[in-house]
Amino acid sequence: MERAIKSAERTVALFELFSAMETPLTVGEVSTALEMPQSSASMLLRKLVSLGYLDLDRVTRRYKPTLRILLLSTWMTRRFGETSAIAAALDRLHDSTGEVVMLSMQQNARMQWILTRGVDRSGLQYNAGGRDADKRIMVRSGLFASLTCSAMGRVILSLKPDHEVCSWVRRANAEAEAPQFRVSESEMLRLMGEVRRRGYAETAGSQLPNMGAFAVAVPSPLDSTPLAVSVSLRVERIAAKRSVILDGLFHMRDQFSNRRLFDSSSAPPSDTGQQLAPSSQATAFGSAGSSAGS
């Protein structure tokens, strides 16, 4: 059973790699990027060729996805055309900020990255080399972040009533892998007040040392589940890039938000009556005070 699950995880990671790199790949490139033995990468690629999901150029020895993969999701594409628009908006946000951009959603007591755009063109930033390792943020779609200590998690929590926030804090604390990822309920409620007042979440060093992030919430094109759009960068660049990042985030929120997500009549974010600030110009939020997650 574990072997089957591992194979499934590698298959999904491979498809994400092709989506990120947007180019045919060799066995060696797949092996390096996914950090798996070359023999395992070769076996996986050959199997997917036999199933019709990949095509092998026998001259260049490079693999690429076939039309069959695209057709798997045509029923969703027909129903939810806005999904591709969100991906394009992430590209524009990355281009305007020059920083790592992530789309994430809550998965139980954690946040899961579901789409990223990063410093390199791949967006997922697998270990491809050729970059200053000290300056890169190594992220992969499908990985998890703290619900209570990340900007993306806090902006999603801010949409919930206070009693639900406290419930998630208790669960996240119980599952935290290190003491620094545990937050008191009173401190989290204080942070929720700041996030709701500003309309965005901000952290600096609470998730990763020397790293900061800004995040806003947008509705999912698939259902009513809120998603978080975040920009992550090194702390020393926050002051210089705050304005352009907030401009981009609020423009994206304005583009995709339906009013129900931010309307207290559908889901009041606070038991005390505090409400998430409605969509407005980023400059109105950019003058907010110190970091919520420092």
Secondary structure as UniProt FT lines:
FT   HELIX           2..21
FT   HELIX           27..34
FT   HELIX           38..50
FT   TURN            51..52
FT   STRAND          54..57
FT   TURN            58..61
FT   STRAND          62..65
FT   HELIX           67..72
FT   HELIX           74..79
FT   HELIX           82..97
FT   STRAND          100..107
FT   TURN            108..109
FT   STRAND          110..117
FT   TURN            121..122
FT   HELIX           133..135
FT   TURN            141..142
FT   STRAND          144..146
FT   TURN            147..149
FT   HELIX           151..157
FT   TURN            158..159
FT   HELIX           162..175
FT   HELIX           179..181
FT   HELIX           185..198
FT   STRAND          201..204
FT   TURN            209..210
FT   STRAND          211..219
FT   STRAND          226..234
FT   HELIX           235..237
FT   HELIX           238..256
FT   HELIX           259..262
FT   TURN            264..266
FT   TURN            271..272
FT   HELIX           282..286
//
